[in-house]
């Protein structure tokens, strides 16, 4: 079959002049790994991905149980691109479950087990090979084993909820049956929570519980799950994570990627980020039944942090069973990704270019390849040398990164909305950029840390100094998304201690209700009615821009931006001064309790009326008799 002729060159040049497909953020962030945003060229470092998939086959065949792989590469050489390739292939063929941990997941090195459990829960919330979430795929595997069937997750998701109202203890029965089939299960509640992920109204609560977060009392009771306690989270996290991984290991291989572990901080024992994460990888290697552990590091991090850490031999023996170095690009390697990048661009516009790399000459790209460049530099070269007729705005790169973070939040916001610390950081940055501005008649003078003793640590976020016609106000800000009644009451109690913390006003930032007849609600009611306090309720879309720009700000080195330039961008686009939350926190208190806070106790369960499911002409008996445990 003959090739189609190229489109008229005038048409192609007009297209080139109008659009620049390389004009986007070239930094691979965690959401890009899940979204498979960048084109892939399997030949580049193909020997490494081939070795990893060979390892998956060996684990599946029972030739080995666990494989530890370390990938070393300089910054920008393509570590995250390679990991994205693994994710894409695994999602296509369904050969494994995929877990990805990156820089933002190492926020508290003293709580690394909790951090990993949260990452595991978030990763299993991502879409699997069937189109359902990986949690739901795991629940499906458990159910298929109980009933000796082979249904896709969509069948269970569509039918399972219908029986819950008339079989109130259905999930408990299924959990008991699973524990009978798998007597090595130590915590049946983990299994129980996994089954709840099949119920749309309960799914998020179940995942939060599995991540170690505390649920409200009503949610815990409705799902028959014990309360998680914040103080026990780190102690129990690794055991819960191990049980989840073992359950997966009964059916599939688990691939765990630990990325971006550069030495940016240390824990209370003086161990740096790579040392803490490497120790975690060693523990996981020793505890899980089957899986692939992949760690991606800079060569100098491997040499000067991991190889010199305590018990380094034990660590390296596990995570360094196979060590691969990513290679710099050559001439062929430069041509291939540019062709791959341009192919969907021209196809999208229904045009056929005169050559796969047009408007670039292949000879120029090969010449660039002789310099052994990193992938990011090649793509930046293409962005800079694309034929465009308009100059690039100095904030253009930041705008692109900001919009990409906004897009990523469309899917990730539901998992971040309970992160009080993250929201507080986003608000803090926003207020920093408004210093000296007058917003709706209120002058923002300063943003201050709140000095606290150990007993008061972790409750209050920052103090605003603001001035209006009524004088100067010292506003204590507390972002409080926690669901545990005791913690909520403790935080509100401190917010009300004006003299102790030098406040003239306390401002609670919380999207959820504060339960009636609790100490916290009593104090809050008095704070609002009699002491000039305020409760600002927010919706996800109101915090999204602040979270997005905070993510860009935190990753400024990866994006190769300067933090002052990002602050200029925030001011130029009025991201902070026009934000609803910023205005509400600064505004005169209304003296009223908000009515639009989320009531965590309102849960809905789909009703049904029989003990059987009719699925694809097969009757599945869910009655107690059919699930009766053997004596």
PyMOL commands that set and color helices and strands:
alter all, ss='L'
color gray80, all
select helices_A, chain A and resi 9-18+30-35+46-61+79-93+103-106+109-124+134-147+153-163+170-181+188-196+203-210+217-222+230-249+273-287+299-306+312-319+331-348+362-369+375-385+396-416+420-433+454-456+485-495+498-501+519-530+540-554+556-559+563-572+580-586
alter helices_A, ss='H'
color red, helices_A
select strands_A, chain A and resi 66-72+96-101+253-258+291-297+322-325+438-439+442-448+462-468+471-479+505-509+534-536+612-615+618-621
alter strands_A, ss='S'
color yellow, strands_A
deselect
rebuild
show_as cartoon
